[in-house]
Amino acid sequence: MSGLGSWAARRLVLGGVQTVAVVVLVFALTEALPGDAAVALAGDQPDPARIAAIREALDLDRPAYERLADWATGLLHADFGNSLTSGRPVSSYISDAFGPTLLLAGLTVALLVPVGVGLGVLAARFEGRFVDRLISSVTLGVYAVPEFAFGVLLVTVFALRLDWLPPTAVGYGTDLLGHPAALVLPVLVLLSRPVCSLSRLVRAGMIDVLASPYVAQARRYGIPGARVRYGHALPNAMAPAAQQLARTVDWLLCGVIVVEALFVIPGLGTVLMNAVAERDVPVVQGLAVIFGVITAVLNLGADLVTHRFAPRAEVAA
């Protein structure tokens, strides 16, 4: 096996171990919560006998390790199990909610890359000047504002005061693409902090690379400034930015709970919140597996990009 192949295999094994650890940890933490699905289904004034009957019907009276082993065995056959509260397959919850979250994440990333990289390159080109100070100050200020507070501010201004955009996605269901106005504010909130961190990373990387000896040599040879910046400096400055972009996509796909809760979007974050509230362990576990696999794949992709742009950084990995 080649060096790159063995390195990628190690990354995949590490991602699998992390996924298993996440599943076990989530199961343990869910078990530690007070009450369970039987208590949630029994209502506000539960009868102990009714709770016991529900718990027996749902197999919740079995030891936790047996339930975890059965669920893990089914997972090997791509069976996520069924919801304890509704009886629906967990895969149906994931497939129904994946669309809105994926749409928000896709739109955010489509804007994040050109905006974040463009701002970083622009700030690096005018290092120490007014443009650089303005971009750095604005990005630092926006990054310091939590998503929830920034979302409330946008809703107050653009939805309640100006009445330009809808404040939530209530009434639109999962057909968000058919109502683009409902996507504007959530995407802006999701874009606010990642674009700041990405632009600052690109700026720092560009400044370091532009000050390197080989860039100075390229300029002495008369290579145009645009070619030096975009053909030589930018690819070498993208290694840390690629890692940040992978973490951002991971964060976007793995349940943007705050944003989905604020704008009432029926995505993975909403499903996760409801499952935790109802102590619906199979749904929580199914989402944990999806999140773990996504994290492993994205981290592997980011490592491959880093290896491509800065191969010497991965020699010792």
VENVENDA-V944222 format. One record per residue. N is the residue number from 1. RES is the residue in three letters. SS is DSSP state (@ for helix, = for strand, . for the rest). OMEGA is omega in whole degrees, -180 to 180 (* if undefined). Layout:
n->N res->RES ss->SS omega->OMEGA
n->N res->RES ss->SS omega->OMEGA
//
This chain:
n->1 res->MET ss->. omega->-179
n->2 res->SER ss->. omega->180
n->3 res->GLY ss->@ omega->179
n->4 res->LEU ss->@ omega->-179
n->5 res->GLY ss->@ omega->179
n->6 res->SER ss->@ omega->177
n->7 res->TRP ss->@ omega->178
n->8 res->ALA ss->@ omega->179
n->9 res->ALA ss->@ omega->177
n->10 res->ARG ss->@ omega->178
n->11 res->ARG ss->@ omega->180
n->12 res->LEU ss->@ omega->178
n->13 res->VAL ss->@ omega->178
n->14 res->LEU ss->@ omega->178
n->15 res->GLY ss->@ omega->177
n->16 res->GLY ss->@ omega->178
n->17 res->VAL ss->@ omega->179
n->18 res->GLN ss->@ omega->180
n->19 res->THR ss->@ omega->178
n->20 res->VAL ss->@ omega->180
n->21 res->ALA ss->@ omega->179
n->22 res->VAL ss->@ omega->-179
n->23 res->VAL ss->@ omega->-179
n->24 res->VAL ss->@ omega->-179
n->25 res->LEU ss->@ omega->179
n->26 res->VAL ss->@ omega->178
n->27 res->PHE ss->@ omega->-179
n->28 res->ALA ss->@ omega->-179
n->29 res->LEU ss->@ omega->178
n->30 res->THR ss->@ omega->177
n->31 res->GLU ss->@ omega->-178
n->32 res->ALA ss->@ omega->180
n->33 res->LEU ss->. omega->178
n->34 res->PRO ss->. omega->-180
n->35 res->GLY ss->. omega->177
n->36 res->ASP ss->. omega->-178
n->37 res->ALA ss->@ omega->180
n->38 res->ALA ss->@ omega->178
n->39 res->VAL ss->@ omega->179
n->40 res->ALA ss->@ omega->-179
n->41 res->LEU ss->@ omega->-176
n->42 res->ALA ss->@ omega->177
n->43 res->GLY ss->. omega->-176
n->44 res->ASP ss->. omega->180
n->45 res->GLN ss->. omega->-173
n->46 res->PRO ss->. omega->173
n->47 res->ASP ss->. omega->-178
n->48 res->PRO ss->@ omega->179
n->49 res->ALA ss->@ omega->179
n->50 res->ARG ss->@ omega->178
n->51 res->ILE ss->@ omega->180
n->52 res->ALA ss->@ omega->180
n->53 res->ALA ss->@ omega->179
n->54 res->ILE ss->@ omega->-180
n->55 res->ARG ss->@ omega->178
n->56 res->GLU ss->@ omega->-180
n->57 res->ALA ss->@ omega->-179
n->58 res->LEU ss->. omega->-178
n->59 res->ASP ss->. omega->179
n->60 res->LEU ss->. omega->178
n->61 res->ASP ss->. omega->177
n->62 res->ARG ss->. omega->178
n->63 res->PRO ss->. omega->-176
n->64 res->ALA ss->@ omega->-178
n->65 res->TYR ss->@ omega->177
n->66 res->GLU ss->@ omega->179
n->67 res->ARG ss->@ omega->178
n->68 res->LEU ss->@ omega->180
n->69 res->ALA ss->@ omega->178
n->70 res->ASP ss->@ omega->-179
n->71 res->TRP ss->@ omega->179
n->72 res->ALA ss->@ omega->177
n->73 res->THR ss->@ omega->177
n->74 res->GLY ss->@ omega->-179
n->75 res->LEU ss->@ omega->178
n->76 res->LEU ss->. omega->177
n->77 res->HIS ss->. omega->179
n->78 res->ALA ss->. omega->177
n->79 res->ASP ss->. omega->-179
n->80 res->PHE ss->. omega->-178
n->81 res->GLY ss->. omega->-178
n->82 res->ASN ss->= omega->177
n->83 res->SER ss->. omega->178
n->84 res->LEU ss->. omega->-175
n->85 res->THR ss->. omega->-177
n->86 res->SER ss->. omega->-177
n->87 res->GLY ss->. omega->179
n->88 res->ARG ss->. omega->174
n->89 res->PRO ss->= omega->179
n->90 res->VAL ss->@ omega->180
n->91 res->SER ss->@ omega->178
n->92 res->SER ss->@ omega->175
n->93 res->TYR ss->@ omega->-177
n->94 res->ILE ss->@ omega->-178
n->95 res->SER ss->@ omega->180
n->96 res->ASP ss->@ omega->-175
n->97 res->ALA ss->@ omega->-175
n->98 res->PHE ss->@ omega->-178
n->99 res->GLY ss->@ omega->179
n->100 res->PRO ss->@ omega->179
n->101 res->THR ss->@ omega->179
n->102 res->LEU ss->@ omega->178
n->103 res->LEU ss->@ omega->178
n->104 res->LEU ss->@ omega->-180
n->105 res->ALA ss->@ omega->-180
n->106 res->GLY ss->@ omega->178
n->107 res->LEU ss->@ omega->-179
n->108 res->THR ss->@ omega->-179
n->109 res->VAL ss->@ omega->179
n->110 res->ALA ss->@ omega->177
n->111 res->LEU ss->@ omega->-175
n->112 res->LEU ss->@ omega->-174
n->113 res->VAL ss->@ omega->-179
n->114 res->PRO ss->@ omega->-178
n->115 res->VAL ss->@ omega->-178
n->116 res->GLY ss->@ omega->180
n->117 res->VAL ss->@ omega->-180
n->118 res->GLY ss->@ omega->178
n->119 res->LEU ss->@ omega->179
n->120 res->GLY ss->@ omega->178
n->121 res->VAL ss->@ omega->180
n->122 res->LEU ss->@ omega->179
n->123 res->ALA ss->@ omega->179
n->124 res->ALA ss->@ omega->-180
n->125 res->ARG ss->@ omega->-180
n->126 res->PHE ss->. omega->-177
n->127 res->GLU ss->. omega->178
n->128 res->GLY ss->. omega->-180
n->129 res->ARG ss->. omega->-175
n->130 res->PHE ss->@ omega->-178
n->131 res->VAL ss->@ omega->179
n->132 res->ASP ss->@ omega->-180
n->133 res->ARG ss->@ omega->180
n->134 res->LEU ss->@ omega->-180
n->135 res->ILE ss->@ omega->-179
n->136 res->SER ss->@ omega->-179
n->137 res->SER ss->@ omega->-178
n->138 res->VAL ss->@ omega->-180
n->139 res->THR ss->@ omega->178
n->140 res->LEU ss->@ omega->179
n->141 res->GLY ss->@ omega->180
n->142 res->VAL ss->@ omega->-179
n->143 res->TYR ss->@ omega->-178
n->144 res->ALA ss->. omega->-178
n->145 res->VAL ss->. omega->178
n->146 res->PRO ss->. omega->-178
n->147 res->GLU ss->@ omega->-177
n->148 res->PHE ss->@ omega->-180
n->149 res->ALA ss->@ omega->179
n->150 res->PHE ss->@ omega->178
n->151 res->GLY ss->@ omega->178
n->152 res->VAL ss->@ omega->179
n->153 res->LEU ss->@ omega->179
n->154 res->LEU ss->@ omega->178
n->155 res->VAL ss->@ omega->-180
n->156 res->THR ss->@ omega->-175
n->157 res->VAL ss->@ omega->-169
n->158 res->PHE ss->@ omega->-179
n->159 res->ALA ss->@ omega->-175
n->160 res->LEU ss->@ omega->-178
n->161 res->ARG ss->@ omega->-176
n->162 res->LEU ss->. omega->180
n->163 res->ASP ss->. omega->179
n->164 res->TRP ss->. omega->-173
n->165 res->LEU ss->. omega->177
n->166 res->PRO ss->. omega->-177
n->167 res->PRO ss->. omega->-180
n->168 res->THR ss->. omega->177
n->169 res->ALA ss->. omega->180
n->170 res->VAL ss->. omega->180
n->171 res->GLY ss->. omega->-179
n->172 res->TYR ss->. omega->-179
n->173 res->GLY ss->. omega->179
n->174 res->THR ss->. omega->-179
n->175 res->ASP ss->. omega->-179
n->176 res->LEU ss->. omega->-179
n->177 res->LEU ss->. omega->177
n->178 res->GLY ss->. omega->178
n->179 res->HIS ss->. omega->-174
n->180 res->PRO ss->. omega->-180
n->181 res->ALA ss->@ omega->-180
n->182 res->ALA ss->@ omega->-178
n->183 res->LEU ss->@ omega->-171
n->184 res->VAL ss->@ omega->-177
n->185 res->LEU ss->@ omega->177
n->186 res->PRO ss->@ omega->-180
n->187 res->VAL ss->@ omega->178
n->188 res->LEU ss->@ omega->178
n->189 res->VAL ss->@ omega->180
n->190 res->LEU ss->@ omega->-177
n->191 res->LEU ss->@ omega->-167
n->192 res->SER ss->@ omega->-176
n->193 res->ARG ss->@ omega->180
n->194 res->PRO ss->@ omega->-178
n->195 res->VAL ss->@ omega->178
n->196 res->CYS ss->@ omega->-179
n->197 res->SER ss->@ omega->-180
n->198 res->LEU ss->@ omega->-179
n->199 res->SER ss->@ omega->180
n->200 res->ARG ss->@ omega->177
n->201 res->LEU ss->@ omega->179
n->202 res->VAL ss->@ omega->179
n->203 res->ARG ss->@ omega->-179
n->204 res->ALA ss->@ omega->179
n->205 res->GLY ss->@ omega->179
n->206 res->MET ss->@ omega->180
n->207 res->ILE ss->@ omega->179
n->208 res->ASP ss->@ omega->-177
n->209 res->VAL ss->@ omega->-180
n->210 res->LEU ss->@ omega->178
n->211 res->ALA ss->. omega->-177
n->212 res->SER ss->. omega->-177
n->213 res->PRO ss->@ omega->-175
n->214 res->TYR ss->@ omega->175
n->215 res->VAL ss->@ omega->176
n->216 res->ALA ss->@ omega->178
n->217 res->GLN ss->@ omega->179
n->218 res->ALA ss->@ omega->178
n->219 res->ARG ss->@ omega->178
n->220 res->ARG ss->@ omega->177
n->221 res->TYR ss->. omega->177
n->222 res->GLY ss->. omega->178
n->223 res->ILE ss->. omega->-178
n->224 res->PRO ss->. omega->-178
n->225 res->GLY ss->@ omega->-180
n->226 res->ALA ss->@ omega->179
n->227 res->ARG ss->@ omega->177
n->228 res->VAL ss->@ omega->-176
n->229 res->ARG ss->@ omega->-171
n->230 res->TYR ss->@ omega->-179
n->231 res->GLY ss->@ omega->-176
n->232 res->HIS ss->@ omega->-174
n->233 res->ALA ss->@ omega->-174
n->234 res->LEU ss->@ omega->179
n->235 res->PRO ss->@ omega->180
n->236 res->ASN ss->@ omega->178
n->237 res->ALA ss->@ omega->-174
n->238 res->MET ss->@ omega->-178
n->239 res->ALA ss->@ omega->177
n->240 res->PRO ss->@ omega->179
n->241 res->ALA ss->@ omega->179
n->242 res->ALA ss->@ omega->177
n->243 res->GLN ss->@ omega->179
n->244 res->GLN ss->@ omega->179
n->245 res->LEU ss->@ omega->178
n->246 res->ALA ss->@ omega->178
n->247 res->ARG ss->@ omega->180
n->248 res->THR ss->@ omega->179
n->249 res->VAL ss->@ omega->177
n->250 res->ASP ss->@ omega->179
n->251 res->TRP ss->@ omega->-179
n->252 res->LEU ss->@ omega->-176
n->253 res->LEU ss->@ omega->-174
n->254 res->CYS ss->. omega->172
n->255 res->GLY ss->. omega->176
n->256 res->VAL ss->. omega->-167
n->257 res->ILE ss->@ omega->-176
n->258 res->VAL ss->@ omega->-177
n->259 res->VAL ss->@ omega->180
n->260 res->GLU ss->@ omega->177
n->261 res->ALA ss->@ omega->-178
n->262 res->LEU ss->@ omega->-176
n->263 res->PHE ss->. omega->176
n->264 res->VAL ss->. omega->179
n->265 res->ILE ss->. omega->-176
n->266 res->PRO ss->. omega->-179
n->267 res->GLY ss->. omega->-177
n->268 res->LEU ss->@ omega->179
n->269 res->GLY ss->@ omega->178
n->270 res->THR ss->@ omega->178
n->271 res->VAL ss->@ omega->180
n->272 res->LEU ss->@ omega->179
n->273 res->MET ss->@ omega->-180
n->274 res->ASN ss->@ omega->-179
n->275 res->ALA ss->@ omega->178
n->276 res->VAL ss->@ omega->180
n->277 res->ALA ss->@ omega->-178
n->278 res->GLU ss->. omega->-177
n->279 res->ARG ss->. omega->-179
n->280 res->ASP ss->. omega->-172
n->281 res->VAL ss->@ omega->-179
n->282 res->PRO ss->@ omega->179
n->283 res->VAL ss->@ omega->178
n->284 res->VAL ss->@ omega->-180
n->285 res->GLN ss->@ omega->178
n->286 res->GLY ss->@ omega->177
n->287 res->LEU ss->@ omega->179
n->288 res->ALA ss->@ omega->178
n->289 res->VAL ss->@ omega->180
n->290 res->ILE ss->@ omega->-180
n->291 res->PHE ss->@ omega->-180
n->292 res->GLY ss->@ omega->179
n->293 res->VAL ss->@ omega->179
n->294 res->ILE ss->@ omega->179
n->295 res->THR ss->@ omega->-179
n->296 res->ALA ss->@ omega->-179
n->297 res->VAL ss->@ omega->-179
n->298 res->LEU ss->@ omega->178
n->299 res->ASN ss->@ omega->177
n->300 res->LEU ss->@ omega->178
n->301 res->GLY ss->@ omega->179
n->302 res->ALA ss->@ omega->178
n->303 res->ASP ss->@ omega->178
n->304 res->LEU ss->@ omega->178
n->305 res->VAL ss->@ omega->178
n->306 res->THR ss->@ omega->179
n->307 res->HIS ss->@ omega->-180
n->308 res->ARG ss->@ omega->-176
n->309 res->PHE ss->@ omega->-179
n->310 res->ALA ss->. omega->-174
n->311 res->PRO ss->@ omega->-178
n->312 res->ARG ss->@ omega->-180
n->313 res->ALA ss->@ omega->-176
n->314 res->GLU ss->@ omega->-175
n->315 res->VAL ss->. omega->-176
n->316 res->ALA ss->. omega->-176
n->317 res->ALA ss->. omega->*
//
